[in-house]
Amino acid sequence: MDEYVTPTGPEVPARDMVLWNWAATVDALPVGTRITGKVVSRQPFGIFIRIQGVPDALGLAEITAMPLGMKLPALGATVTGVVHWLDPRNQVRVRLDE
């Protein structure tokens, strides 16, 4: 199986749930909030993260929001970072820690 796939499966919130609960996600994760989560998908441009404590949120950390020289975290890895943007397309953008 190719690791660069669209995030789907039991660990990934359904797209309609992400949309339905976007207002609650914005309230729970204002810019500057520290997050911890699990990598549920890898893409050439970054990773998708299932954010702990916010079940219907899916974070995106692009490679440009990773520390210089950091390798793309593996599927299933636990990562930490800070919310740096709440994208109007219902994405929580995350800047990763080392």
SULLIN-V107738 format. One record per residue. PSI is psi in whole degrees, 0 to 359 (* if undefined). Layout:
BEGIN
PSI  PSI
END
This chain:
BEGIN
137  132  341  78  160  136  121  170  179  339  357  128  143  144  318  328  323  314  313  322  16  318  319  323  315  318  321  335  62  159  134  350  133  137  157  144  177  135  119  351  142  140  161  335  353  202  153  140  131  112  126  138  351  84  336  23  143  121  155  124  108  158  334  348  21  150  146  128  354  134  153  121  150  157  135  350  149  131  159  157  197  138  123  352  140  99  132  349  23  41  136  111  132  138  117  151  170  *
END
